[in-house]
Amino acid sequence: MKKLCFSFILLIVLVLVACGSNSSGGNGNSNNKEGSSRDSITLKLADIQPDGFPTVVGAEEFAKLVEEKTDGRYKIDVYAGGQLGDEKSIIEELQLGSMDLARVNGVPLTEFNDKIGVLNLPFLFETQEEKWDVWTGEVGEEILESFLDNNMIGLAFYDNGERFFYSNKKAIKGLDEIKGQKIRVQESELAIDIVEALGASATPMAYDEVYSAIQTGVIDGAENNFPSFYTSGHYEVANYATLPGYQSVPEVLVGSKELWDSLSDEDKQHFKDAAMESIDTQREAWDELVIESQEEIEANGNEIVEIDDIEPLREAVQSVYEKHGEVYKDLLDKILEEN
C-alpha cells in the first residue's frame, strides 16, 4: 500500500514539473522575442549609429509610441552602435526572421529590393518639400510595401540629408571645377556613373581610407552629408564644400515579415502610425546636427560654395537617367506626377 502511494505521489510531482517546464518558455514565436501571453512582448531594433544620433533618436521615439499605442503589449529595445551587426548582416537576419526591426540605409537595401534605388538618382528633387511629399506619399508607400517581397516590411523613411561634393584641390563652383578631380565614391555602379557624368574621375574606396587619401593627394575629394563630413574629420583635409547636395538617400525603418505576419491588423496600424509619427522627431534631431556640424566646419575656416544654377549639372547627369532610369520608369513617372 505504501509503495502504491509513493508511486502515485511521484507521478503527480513529475506531471507538475513537466507543466512548469512547458509554461516557462515564453511565447515561442521567435528566438529574439521575450515574454509570455500574459506579459508584454519585447522586440529588438538594430541601428549601427551611436546613441544620440538622429536615426537612433527616431527609433527610440518609434519604440515609445509603439508601447503607448499597444497599451504596453509590445515593447522595443533599441540596440545602437552596431551591437547586433553591420547593416548587410542585419538585413539578412530580418529576412530570416531572426531580427525583429532595424534602421538601415537605402544604399545596401538596393541589393535586396528593386524599387528603392529610384530614390538614389541624382538631382531627383528640387526642394525638401518635394522630397518629403514623395517619401510620405503614394510612391513612398509603394516602395515601403514592396519590401514584403523581400521578407521585410518598410515602415517609414528617415532623413539622411543631402550628399554634396567636397575637395582639397579647389572649390567646385560648377562643371569646370569638378572636371578631372578624383572623387571618392561608394562601391556602387550608380555612384560611379554619377560622378563620371559630371566629368570627374570616380574612385571607389573604403570609407576609413578617405581621410588619409585626401591628405596625401591620392584623391582630391569625396562626397557625403554635413554630419558625416564633420564627424569623419574630412573637413580637416578638404577645405572646400559645395552646396546644394546632389543626392538624397533615405534611411529606412524596416521590420521582418515574420514579425509583421504575427501582428493583428490593429497592431499593424499601430506600428505603422508610430513609425510615421516618429519622423518629425528624427528630422528635428537631424536638422540640429546639420546646423551644429556646419557651424563647426565654418569655424574651422572651410569655404562653403553655393551654386546658384544647377541646371548644367542636371543636364550632365541625364546619361545616368538614360542608363538607370528605365528600370524605375513607372516610379519616375509617378514622382513627376506628384511634383
C-alpha positions in Angstrom: 0.0 0.0 0.0 2.8 2.4 0.9 4.6 1.5 -2.3 1.4 2.4 -4.3 1.0 5.7 -2.5 4.6 6.6 -3.1 4.3 5.8 -6.8 1.1 8.0 -7.1 2.9 10.9 -5.4 5.9 10.6 -7.6 3.6 10.7 -10.7 2.0 13.9 -9.5 5.4 15.5 -8.9 6.6 14.6 -12.4 3.4 16.0 -14.0 3.8 19.3 -12.1 7.5 19.6 -13.1 6.6 18.9 -16.8 3.8 21.6 -16.7 6.1 24.1 -15.1 8.8 23.5 -17.8 6.3 24.0 -20.6 4.9 27.2 -19.2 8.3 28.9 -18.8 9.2 29.0 -22.5 7.5 32.4 -23.3 5.6 32.9 -26.5 7.9 30.6 -28.5 7.3 32.5 -31.7 10.8 33.7 -32.2 14.2 33.3 -30.5 14.5 37.1 -30.1 11.2 37.9 -28.6 10.7 37.8 -24.8 7.7 37.5 -22.6 4.6 35.4 -22.4 1.0 35.8 -23.4 0.3 37.4 -20.0 3.2 39.9 -20.3 4.4 42.4 -22.9 6.4 41.1 -25.9 9.8 42.7 -26.1 11.3 43.2 -29.6 14.8 44.2 -30.7 15.6 47.0 -33.1 19.1 47.3 -34.5 20.9 50.5 -35.6 24.6 50.8 -36.5 24.8 54.5 -35.5 25.8 55.5 -31.9 23.4 56.6 -29.2 22.2 60.1 -29.7 22.5 60.0 -33.5 19.3 61.2 -35.2 18.3 57.8 -36.6 18.6 56.3 -33.1 16.6 59.2 -31.6 13.9 58.5 -34.2 14.0 54.7 -33.4 13.6 55.4 -29.7 10.6 57.7 -30.4 9.1 54.9 -32.5 9.6 52.4 -29.7 8.0 54.8 -27.2 5.0 55.3 -29.5 4.5 51.6 -30.2 4.4 50.9 -26.4 1.9 53.7 -25.9 -0.4 52.7 -28.8 -0.4 49.0 -27.9 -1.0 49.7 -24.2 2.3 48.1 -23.3 1.7 44.8 -25.1 4.7 45.5 -27.3 8.0 47.0 -26.1 11.0 47.6 -28.3 14.6 47.7 -27.1 16.9 49.8 -29.4 20.4 48.5 -29.8 22.6 51.3 -31.2 26.2 51.3 -32.2 26.2 48.2 -34.3 25.7 45.9 -31.3 23.7 43.5 -33.4 25.9 43.5 -36.5 26.6 45.6 -39.7 23.8 46.7 -42.0 24.1 43.9 -44.5 24.0 41.1 -41.9 21.1 42.9 -40.1 19.1 42.9 -43.4 19.8 39.3 -43.9 18.6 38.5 -40.3 15.5 40.5 -41.0 14.8 38.3 -44.0 15.3 35.2 -42.0 13.1 36.4 -39.1 15.8 36.3 -36.6 15.8 40.1 -36.2 12.6 42.0 -35.5 13.2 45.6 -36.6 16.1 47.8 -37.8 17.0 51.1 -39.2 19.2 50.7 -42.3 20.5 52.9 -45.1 18.9 52.9 -48.5 22.1 52.0 -50.4 22.6 48.5 -49.0 18.9 47.9 -49.4 19.2 48.2 -53.2 20.9 44.8 -53.2 17.7 43.3 -51.9 14.9 45.5 -53.3 14.4 46.6 -56.9 12.4 49.8 -56.2 14.2 51.8 -53.6 17.1 52.6 -56.0 14.9 55.2 -57.7 15.3 57.5 -54.6 19.1 57.4 -55.1 19.0 59.1 -58.5 20.8 62.4 -58.7 19.0 65.8 -58.5 15.7 64.0 -58.2 14.1 66.7 -56.1 14.3 70.4 -56.3 13.2 71.1 -52.7 12.9 69.4 -49.4 9.2 69.7 -49.6 9.1 67.8 -52.9 11.3 65.1 -51.4 9.1 64.6 -48.3 5.9 64.7 -50.3 7.2 61.7 -52.3 8.7 59.9 -49.3 5.5 60.1 -47.3 3.1 59.9 -50.3 1.8 57.1 -52.5 5.2 56.5 -54.2 6.9 56.2 -50.8 4.3 53.8 -49.5 4.5 51.7 -52.6 8.3 51.3 -52.1 7.9 50.6 -48.4 5.3 47.9 -49.0 7.4 46.3 -51.8 9.8 45.1 -49.1 7.3 42.4 -48.3 8.5 40.7 -51.5 12.0 40.6 -49.8 10.7 39.1 -46.5 10.6 42.6 -44.9 8.2 45.4 -44.3 9.1 49.1 -44.8 7.6 51.3 -42.1 9.0 54.8 -42.7 11.8 56.9 -44.3 14.1 58.9 -42.1 16.2 61.9 -43.2 19.8 61.4 -44.2 20.4 64.9 -45.5 21.9 65.8 -48.9 25.1 64.3 -50.2 27.4 67.1 -51.6 30.9 67.2 -53.0 34.0 68.4 -51.1 37.5 68.8 -52.2 41.0 69.9 -51.2 42.1 70.8 -54.7 39.8 73.7 -55.5 36.3 74.9 -54.8 33.7 73.2 -57.1 31.6 76.0 -58.5 30.3 74.1 -61.5 31.3 71.6 -64.1 34.5 73.3 -65.0 35.9 72.9 -61.5 34.8 69.3 -60.9 36.2 68.2 -64.2 39.2 65.8 -63.8 39.0 65.8 -60.0 39.5 62.4 -58.3 36.4 61.9 -56.2 35.9 59.0 -53.8 32.6 57.3 -54.2 30.8 54.3 -52.6 31.4 51.0 -54.4 28.2 51.3 -56.5 27.7 51.4 -60.2 25.2 54.3 -59.9 27.6 56.3 -57.7 30.4 55.9 -60.2 28.2 56.8 -63.2 27.0 60.0 -61.5 30.5 61.3 -60.7 31.8 60.4 -64.2 28.8 62.0 -65.9 29.8 65.3 -64.1 33.3 65.0 -65.6 35.2 63.8 -62.5 37.2 60.6 -62.0 35.3 58.3 -59.8 37.4 56.4 -57.3 35.7 53.7 -55.2 37.4 53.4 -51.8 36.7 52.1 -48.3 35.3 54.9 -46.1 38.0 54.6 -43.5 40.7 55.2 -46.1 39.3 58.6 -47.3 40.9 60.9 -44.7 44.5 59.8 -45.5 43.8 59.5 -49.2 42.8 63.2 -49.4 45.6 64.2 -47.0 48.2 62.5 -49.2 46.7 63.6 -52.6 45.7 60.1 -53.7 42.2 61.6 -54.2 41.1 65.2 -54.4 37.9 64.9 -52.5 34.7 62.9 -51.8 31.0 63.3 -51.2 28.7 63.0 -48.1 26.4 64.9 -45.9 27.4 67.6 -43.4 27.3 65.4 -40.2 29.5 62.8 -41.9 31.8 65.4 -43.3 32.3 66.7 -39.8 32.4 63.6 -37.6 34.8 61.8 -40.0 37.2 64.7 -39.8 37.3 65.0 -43.6 36.7 68.8 -43.2 40.2 68.9 -41.7 41.8 67.8 -45.0 39.2 69.1 -47.5 38.9 72.8 -47.4 36.1 73.3 -49.9 32.5 72.1 -49.8 29.8 72.7 -52.4 26.1 73.1 -52.0 23.4 72.2 -52.8 23.6 68.5 -52.5 23.0 66.3 -55.5 21.5 63.2 -53.9 19.1 62.3 -51.1 19.5 58.7 -49.9 16.9 57.8 -47.2 17.3 55.9 -44.1 14.6 53.2 -43.7 12.8 51.8 -40.7 12.1 48.2 -41.5 10.7 45.1 -39.8 10.8 41.4 -40.5 7.9 39.8 -42.5 7.7 37.2 -39.7 7.0 39.9 -37.1 4.6 41.7 -39.4 2.6 38.5 -40.1 2.4 37.8 -36.4 0.6 41.2 -35.7 -3.1 41.7 -35.8 -4.4 44.2 -38.3 -5.0 46.7 -35.4 -1.4 46.3 -34.2 0.0 46.6 -37.8 -1.7 50.0 -37.9 -0.3 50.9 -34.5 3.3 50.1 -35.7 2.8 52.0 -38.9 1.3 55.0 -37.2 4.1 55.0 -34.7 6.8 54.9 -37.4 5.2 57.8 -39.4 4.8 59.9 -36.3 8.4 59.3 -35.3 9.6 61.0 -38.5 9.2 64.6 -37.1 11.4 63.7 -34.1 14.1 62.2 -36.3 14.0 65.1 -38.7 14.4 67.7 -35.9 17.4 65.8 -34.5 18.9 65.6 -38.0 18.4 69.4 -38.6 20.1 70.2 -35.3 23.0 68.0 -36.1 23.4 69.6 -39.6 23.4 73.1 -38.1 25.9 72.1 -35.4 28.2 70.4 -38.0 28.1 73.3 -40.4 28.9 75.8 -37.7 31.9 73.8 -36.6 33.1 73.5 -40.2 32.7 77.2 -40.9 34.5 78.0 -37.7 37.4 75.9 -39.0 37.7 78.2 -41.9 36.4 75.9 -44.6 34.9 77.6 -47.7 31.3 76.6 -48.4 30.3 77.4 -52.0 26.7 77.8 -53.1 25.9 77.0 -56.8 23.0 79.2 -57.8 22.3 77.5 -61.1 22.4 73.7 -61.0 20.7 73.2 -64.4 24.1 72.4 -66.1 24.7 69.7 -63.6 21.2 68.3 -64.0 21.7 68.2 -67.8 25.1 66.5 -67.3 23.6 63.6 -65.4 20.9 62.8 -68.0 23.1 60.0 -69.2 22.6 58.4 -65.7 18.9 58.6 -66.1 19.1 57.1 -69.6 21.2 54.2 -68.2 19.4 53.5 -64.9 16.1 55.3 -65.3 14.4 52.7 -67.4 14.4 50.3 -64.5 12.4 52.8 -62.5 10.3 54.3 -65.3 6.9 53.7 -63.7 8.0 55.1 -60.3 9.8 58.1 -62.0 6.5 58.9 -63.9 4.6 58.8 -60.6 7.2 61.1 -58.9 6.8 63.6 -61.7 3.1 63.5 -61.3 3.3 64.1 -57.6 5.6 67.1 -58.1 
